[in-house]
Amino acid sequence: NERSPRSVETLGDRDERILHQIADPSRVLMVGDTLYTDILGGNAMGFQTLLLQCGIYLHENIDNVIAQAGISPTYIAPGL
């Protein structure tokens, strides 16, 4: 099973391969529903980040939540 230059690999947030196999972190999109874990961690790794406005943020003003947290995702979406 050869990888093409455009292959997609799905890794969980606790998968150590994240740290060892990524040549260009800016080409990674970390998708998560929590600013303080998923988005903060993705930002720290140099990944692009997508915050899902569901779960704990479903009925929140997401702009206010982001401003209060001081943690900014690259993108925001209502869900997948």
Backbone as ProteinMPNN parsed JSONL, in Angstrom:
{"seq_chain_A": "NERSPRSVETLGDRDERILHQIADPSRVLMVGDTLYTDILGGNAMGFQTLLLQCGIYLHENIDNVIAQAGISPTYIAPGL", "coords_chain_A": {"N_chain_A": [[0.842, -1.179, 0.0], [1.144, 1.815, -1.173], [1.879, 5.194, -0.359], [0.488, 8.112, -1.651], [1.472, 11.453, -2.652], [-0.648, 12.942, -1.816], [-2.031, 11.63, 0.14], [-4.211, 10.789, 2.86], [-4.062, 10.565, 6.306], [-5.443, 9.413, 9.244], [-5.136, 10.259, 12.567], [-5.354, 9.702, 16.054], [-5.765, 11.958, 18.864], [-3.957, 11.252, 20.853], [-2.007, 9.802, 19.714], [1.22, 8.829, 19.274], [2.566, 8.895, 16.873], [2.031, 11.281, 15.716], [3.936, 13.064, 16.617], [6.267, 12.104, 15.458], [6.091, 11.595, 12.696], [5.388, 13.721, 11.085], [6.3, 15.798, 8.638], [5.781, 18.389, 7.776], [4.206, 20.4, 9.733], [2.378, 22.468, 9.232], [0.713, 21.55, 7.309], [-1.137, 20.001, 8.478], [-4.37, 19.442, 9.786], [-5.874, 19.937, 12.738], [-8.691, 18.777, 14.228], [-11.181, 19.603, 16.485], [-13.298, 19.834, 19.443], [-12.878, 21.364, 21.658], [-11.438, 24.171, 23.07], [-9.359, 24.389, 25.005], [-7.936, 22.022, 24.974], [-7.881, 20.46, 22.43], [-7.606, 22.548, 20.427], [-5.693, 24.3, 21.545], [-3.558, 22.474, 21.841], [-3.163, 21.697, 19.141], [-2.457, 24.187, 18.003], [-0.066, 24.63, 19.395], [1.518, 22.659, 18.286], [1.9, 23.636, 15.786], [-0.014, 23.161, 13.9], [-2.756, 23.674, 11.584], [-5.969, 24.58, 12.781], [-9.264, 23.436, 13.509], [-12.109, 24.388, 15.016], [-14.894, 22.843, 16.272], [-18.128, 23.893, 16.614], [-19.849, 22.667, 18.641], [-21.145, 20.379, 21.086], [-19.831, 21.402, 24.122], [-19.832, 24.045, 23.356], [-22.119, 24.55, 21.973], [-24.38, 26.243, 22.493], [-23.213, 28.647, 22.911], [-21.808, 31.961, 22.464], [-19.516, 31.904, 20.193], [-17.444, 33.621, 19.416], [-17.109, 35.234, 21.685], [-16.32, 33.284, 23.529], [-13.869, 32.448, 22.444], [-12.443, 34.869, 22.594], [-12.364, 35.251, 25.39], [-10.902, 32.999, 26.148], [-8.519, 33.362, 24.839], [-7.425, 31.801, 22.924], [-7.061, 30.945, 19.653], [-8.627, 29.384, 16.975], [-7.794, 28.244, 13.648], [-9.888, 27.85, 11.903], [-13.509, 27.751, 12.123], [-16.34, 25.706, 12.577], [-19.757, 24.586, 12.436], [-20.12, 21.862, 12.86], [-19.266, 18.494, 11.84]], "CA_chain_A": [[0.0, 0.0, 0.0], [1.984, 2.997, -1.277], [1.274, 6.488, -0.075], [0.652, 9.143, -2.66], [1.767, 12.732, -2.0], [-1.892, 13.532, -1.335], [-2.74, 10.667, 0.976], [-4.742, 11.282, 4.124], [-3.911, 9.609, 7.396], [-6.171, 9.847, 10.428], [-4.471, 9.91, 13.814], [-6.027, 10.183, 17.248], [-5.021, 13.017, 19.549], [-2.931, 10.711, 21.737], [-1.181, 8.921, 18.895], [2.588, 9.357, 19.271], [3.056, 9.092, 15.503], [1.886, 12.702, 15.406], [5.195, 13.746, 16.916], [7.407, 11.548, 14.749], [5.918, 11.371, 11.267], [4.901, 14.888, 10.366], [7.405, 16.591, 8.103], [5.344, 19.778, 7.643], [3.043, 20.559, 10.597], [1.405, 23.432, 8.698], [-0.193, 20.828, 6.4], [-2.009, 19.171, 9.311], [-5.553, 20.092, 10.343], [-6.348, 19.353, 13.992], [-10.121, 19.025, 14.382], [-11.585, 19.326, 17.85], [-14.446, 20.571, 19.964], [-12.508, 22.005, 22.913], [-10.34, 25.119, 22.901], [-8.253, 24.227, 25.946], [-7.177, 20.798, 24.729], [-7.687, 20.195, 21.0], [-7.119, 23.707, 19.672], [-4.438, 24.721, 22.172], [-2.533, 21.497, 21.466], [-2.9, 21.831, 17.708], [-1.708, 25.429, 17.792], [1.287, 24.439, 19.933], [2.246, 21.788, 17.362], [2.059, 24.305, 14.501], [-1.053, 22.679, 12.99], [-3.968, 24.441, 11.383], [-6.948, 24.032, 13.702], [-10.688, 23.611, 13.212], [-12.945, 24.245, 16.204], [-16.286, 22.477, 16.008], [-19.01, 24.6, 17.535], [-20.846, 21.704, 19.1], [-20.803, 19.963, 22.444], [-19.886, 22.425, 25.173], [-19.978, 25.381, 22.764], [-23.3, 24.543, 21.115], [-25.267, 27.383, 22.739], [-22.362, 29.762, 23.322], [-21.316, 32.894, 21.455], [-18.167, 31.368, 20.012], [-16.476, 34.72, 19.382], [-16.839, 35.602, 23.084], [-15.58, 32.178, 24.15], [-12.499, 32.526, 21.928], [-11.825, 36.075, 23.163], [-12.092, 35.007, 26.813], [-9.867, 31.969, 26.282], [-7.254, 33.8, 24.246], [-6.963, 30.696, 22.069], [-7.741, 31.149, 18.384], [-8.519, 28.352, 15.939], [-7.672, 28.718, 12.27], [-11.233, 27.778, 11.313], [-14.627, 27.386, 12.996], [-17.444, 25.1, 11.838], [-20.807, 24.146, 13.365], [-19.973, 20.42, 13.08], [-18.739, 17.798, 10.665]], "C_chain_A": [[0.887, 1.241, 0.0], [1.2, 4.254, -0.965], [1.506, 7.418, -1.25], [0.968, 10.452, -1.945], [0.517, 13.386, -1.408], [-2.681, 12.577, -0.448], [-3.186, 11.334, 2.279], [-4.569, 10.189, 5.16], [-4.601, 10.19, 8.616], [-5.452, 9.342, 11.66], [-5.284, 10.453, 14.976], [-5.155, 11.173, 18.002], [-3.959, 12.516, 20.517], [-1.976, 9.763, 21.004], [0.219, 9.529, 18.769], [3.165, 9.532, 17.876], [2.926, 10.545, 15.079], [3.225, 13.405, 15.574], [6.341, 13.314, 16.012], [7.283, 11.498, 13.233], [5.517, 12.594, 10.47], [6.077, 15.753, 9.933], [7.041, 18.074, 8.052], [4.077, 19.985, 8.463], [1.984, 21.519, 10.044], [0.424, 22.782, 7.73], [-1.168, 19.922, 7.147], [-3.177, 20.014, 9.804], [-5.988, 19.306, 11.574], [-7.801, 19.76, 14.159], [-10.507, 18.682, 15.81], [-12.738, 20.196, 18.29], [-14.154, 21.273, 21.281], [-11.293, 22.913, 22.699], [-9.121, 24.752, 23.746], [-7.464, 22.943, 25.773], [-6.869, 20.671, 23.24], [-7.033, 21.376, 20.279], [-5.802, 24.216, 20.241], [-3.299, 23.776, 21.787], [-2.162, 21.577, 20.004], [-2.086, 23.068, 17.393], [-0.259, 25.272, 18.249], [2.151, 23.58, 19.013], [2.483, 22.446, 16.002], [1.053, 23.849, 13.46], [-2.06, 23.782, 12.701], [-5.014, 23.795, 12.286], [-8.365, 24.376, 13.27], [-11.468, 23.347, 14.49], [-14.368, 23.943, 15.776], [-17.155, 23.139, 17.069], [-20.181, 23.694, 17.903], [-20.468, 21.325, 20.517], [-20.911, 21.11, 23.42], [-20.092, 23.833, 24.625], [-21.252, 25.537, 21.943], [-24.161, 25.79, 21.282], [-24.498, 28.613, 23.207], [-22.091, 30.702, 22.151], [-19.836, 32.572, 21.272], [-17.107, 32.458, 19.954], [-16.121, 35.171, 20.792], [-16.01, 34.533, 23.788], [-14.11, 32.231, 23.729], [-11.767, 33.724, 22.523], [-11.465, 35.872, 24.634], [-10.967, 33.996, 27.009], [-8.505, 32.452, 25.802], [-6.623, 32.735, 23.38], [-7.747, 30.774, 20.771], [-7.53, 29.978, 17.438], [-8.327, 29.003, 14.583], [-9.042, 28.842, 11.63], [-12.24, 27.416, 12.396], [-15.722, 26.792, 12.109], [-18.491, 24.621, 12.849], [-20.711, 22.641, 13.696], [-19.385, 19.799, 11.822], [-19.857, 17.251, 9.831]], "O_chain_A": [[1.337, 1.677, 1.06], [0.012, 4.359, -1.269], [2.616, 7.492, -1.779], [0.75, 10.552, -0.737], [0.627, 14.292, -0.583], [-3.896, 12.725, -0.313], [-2.597, 12.319, 2.724], [-4.894, 9.027, 4.915], [-4.362, 11.342, 8.977], [-5.187, 8.147, 11.79], [-5.842, 11.547, 14.889], [-3.942, 11.219, 17.799], [-3.127, 13.306, 20.963], [-1.229, 9.015, 21.634], [0.378, 10.619, 18.219], [4.154, 10.245, 17.706], [3.636, 10.995, 14.179], [3.598, 14.248, 14.757], [7.29, 14.074, 15.814], [8.296, 11.369, 12.547], [5.323, 12.489, 9.259], [6.759, 16.36, 10.759], [7.903, 18.927, 8.262], [2.978, 19.77, 7.952], [0.805, 21.381, 10.368], [-0.584, 23.388, 7.367], [-1.927, 19.172, 6.535], [-2.994, 21.167, 10.195], [-6.416, 18.156, 11.469], [-8.113, 20.949, 14.224], [-10.197, 17.594, 16.295], [-13.113, 21.158, 17.619], [-15.077, 21.73, 21.955], [-10.254, 22.471, 22.207], [-7.989, 24.798, 23.265], [-6.405, 22.796, 26.384], [-5.71, 20.768, 22.839], [-6.02, 21.209, 19.6], [-4.885, 24.53, 19.482], [-2.204, 24.224, 21.447], [-0.982, 21.53, 19.656], [-1.137, 23.013, 16.611], [0.664, 25.725, 17.572], [3.369, 23.748, 18.963], [3.183, 21.888, 15.157], [1.23, 24.11, 12.27], [-2.2, 24.72, 13.486], [-4.955, 22.59, 12.532], [-8.63, 25.456, 12.741], [-11.49, 22.223, 14.992], [-14.973, 24.695, 15.011], [-16.939, 22.964, 18.268], [-21.329, 23.931, 17.526], [-19.547, 21.911, 21.086], [-21.969, 21.729, 23.537], [-20.49, 24.728, 25.372], [-21.439, 26.56, 21.283], [-24.629, 26.342, 20.286], [-25.067, 29.512, 23.827], [-22.139, 30.293, 20.992], [-19.007, 32.932, 22.107], [-15.979, 32.24, 20.398], [-14.958, 35.461, 21.071], [-15.101, 34.852, 24.555], [-13.215, 32.076, 24.56], [-10.605, 33.612, 22.914], [-10.388, 36.273, 25.073], [-10.168, 34.127, 27.936], [-7.468, 32.009, 26.296], [-5.418, 32.763, 23.129], [-8.974, 30.678, 20.785], [-6.394, 29.618, 17.132], [-8.658, 30.173, 14.393], [-9.327, 29.801, 10.914], [-11.89, 26.858, 13.436], [-15.999, 27.306, 11.025], [-18.152, 24.289, 13.985], [-21.198, 22.219, 14.745], [-19.053, 20.497, 10.864], [-19.609, 16.632, 8.797]]}, "name": "protein", "num_of_chains": 1, "seq": "NERSPRSVETLGDRDERILHQIADPSRVLMVGDTLYTDILGGNAMGFQTLLLQCGIYLHENIDNVIAQAGISPTYIAPGL"}
